[in-house]
Amino acid sequence: MKPRVFVVDDEELAIKRLVRMLEATERVEIAGTATDPRDAIARITDDIAAVFLDISMPEVDGFGVAHRLPPSTLVIFTTAHDEHALRAFEVNALDYLVKPVRADALSRALDKLARRRGGPRLTSRVGDRTHVVELDRITHFQAEDKLTYAFAGAQSYVVDDTIAGLEERHGADGFFRIHRATLVRLTAIAEMLANPPRVRLRDGSELPVARDRMRALKDVLTG
């Protein structure tokens, strides 16, 4: 089944051009389009795999829309300017395309989408709703008050597993246990800090590291 995608841009011509390019690839199904970001927020449901999302839009910009999308929906930002690239990846965007979008860049973005959809996932159940969270979006897991949370950017999800179980299952996926209550993705670490021992992640957040894990963590990061 082809992934369903949605295109959001306040310029109708930009939408039409990108839709034509997407249809020409025959790799996705166009689930819908919107020029009004508020309309897009209301219409994008969790069965949509990805949103091609313009950044510079009136009233609600692309980042504002991205924060209101279903957690399982991936974001591919499109913009006429490249100064937002760092911020785009800080909110876990799948890709960042500069307009006018080139066919080769679009193909690479669709390759990423295919890999992400085929990668390992976790489920998070809250009430009668189940969210699907791709493992490679998660920066760390943390246990607190008898619950285990998976953190992906500014969002967190309750997962039905223990830190020990997640370590056993995902240690080979690049996660390392830095504390009895914390499992962190190694590539999410920006730096190690002392007094008290902790790591700073690329998103600026800090996590404590057990003193008996500092040496092992340093060896893994520098090995």
Residue pairs with C-beta under 8 A, 6 or more apart in sequence:
2 27
2 28
2 29
3 27
3 28
3 29
3 49
3 50
3 113
3 114
3 117
4 28
4 29
4 30
4 31
4 47
4 48
4 49
5 22
5 28
5 29
5 30
5 31
5 48
5 49
5 50
5 51
5 52
6 30
6 31
6 32
6 33
6 34
6 40
6 43
6 44
6 48
6 50
6 51
6 52
7 15
7 18
7 19
7 22
7 30
7 32
7 33
7 34
7 51
7 52
8 33
8 34
8 35
8 37
8 40
8 51
8 52
8 53
8 54
8 57
8 62
8 65
9 15
9 18
9 33
9 35
9 52
9 54
9 57
9 78
10 35
10 36
10 37
10 54
10 56
10 57
10 58
11 35
11 54
12 35
14 54
14 78
14 99
15 33
15 35
17 100
17 101
18 52
18 78
18 101
19 30
19 33
21 101
21 103
21 106
22 28
22 30
22 52
22 106
23 30
25 106
25 107
25 110
27 110
27 114
28 49
28 50
28 110
28 113
31 47
31 48
32 43
32 44
34 40
34 43
37 57
37 59
37 60
37 61
37 62
37 64
37 65
38 59
38 60
40 51
40 53
40 65
41 60
41 65
41 68
41 69
44 51
44 69
44 70
44 73
45 70
46 70
46 71
46 72
46 73
46 131
46 132
48 70
48 73
49 73
49 74
49 113
49 117
50 73
50 74
50 75
50 76
50 94
50 113
51 65
51 66
51 69
51 73
51 74
51 75
51 76
52 76
52 78
52 97
53 62
53 65
53 66
53 75
53 76
53 77
53 78
54 62
54 77
54 78
54 79
55 61
55 62
55 63
55 77
55 78
55 79
55 81
55 84
55 88
56 62
56 79
56 80
56 81
57 65
62 77
62 79
63 87
63 91
66 75
66 77
66 91
66 93
67 91
67 154
69 75
70 131
71 124
71 131
71 132
71 133
71 152
71 155
71 157
72 131
72 132
72 133
72 134
74 94
74 113
74 116
74 134
75 91
75 92
75 93
75 94
76 93
76 94
76 95
76 96
76 97
76 109
76 113
77 84
77 88
77 93
77 95
77 96
77 97
78 97
78 98
78 99
78 101
79 96
79 97
79 98
79 99
80 98
80 99
81 98
82 96
82 98
84 96
85 96
88 96
89 96
90 153
90 202
90 203
91 153
91 154
92 137
92 152
92 153
94 109
94 112
94 113
94 116
95 108
95 109
95 112
97 105
97 106
97 109
98 105
116 134
116 136
119 134
119 135
119 136
120 134
120 135
120 136
120 170
120 173
121 132
121 133
121 134
121 135
122 132
122 133
122 135
122 138
122 150
122 157
122 159
123 130
123 131
123 132
123 133
123 159
123 160
124 130
124 131
124 132
124 133
124 150
124 157
124 158
124 159
125 131
125 158
125 160
126 158
131 157
133 150
133 152
133 157
135 170
135 173
137 152
137 153
138 150
138 151
138 152
138 185
139 151
139 152
139 153
139 184
139 185
139 188
139 201
139 202
139 203
139 205
140 150
140 151
140 175
140 182
140 183
140 184
140 185
140 188
140 201
140 207
141 148
141 149
141 150
141 151
141 159
141 163
141 166
141 175
141 182
141 183
141 184
142 148
142 149
142 151
142 163
142 181
142 182
142 183
142 207
143 149
143 162
143 163
143 181
143 182
144 181
147 158
148 158
148 159
148 160
148 161
148 162
148 163
148 166
149 156
149 157
149 158
149 159
150 156
150 157
150 158
150 159
153 203
159 166
161 169
163 177
163 180
163 181
163 182
163 183
166 175
166 183
167 175
167 177
167 183
170 183
171 177
174 185
174 186
174 187
175 183
175 184
175 185
175 186
176 183
176 184
176 186
176 217
176 220
177 183
177 184
177 213
178 184
178 199
178 207
178 208
178 209
178 210
178 213
178 217
179 207
179 208
179 209
179 210
179 213
180 210
182 207
182 208
184 199
184 201
184 207
186 220
186 221
188 201
188 202
188 203
189 199
189 200
189 201
189 202
189 221
190 199
190 200
190 201
190 202
191 199
191 200
192 198
192 199
192 209
192 214
192 217
192 218
192 221
193 199
193 200
193 206
196 208
197 208
197 209
197 210
197 211
197 214
198 206
198 207
198 208
198 209
199 206
199 207
199 209
199 217
200 206
201 207
209 217
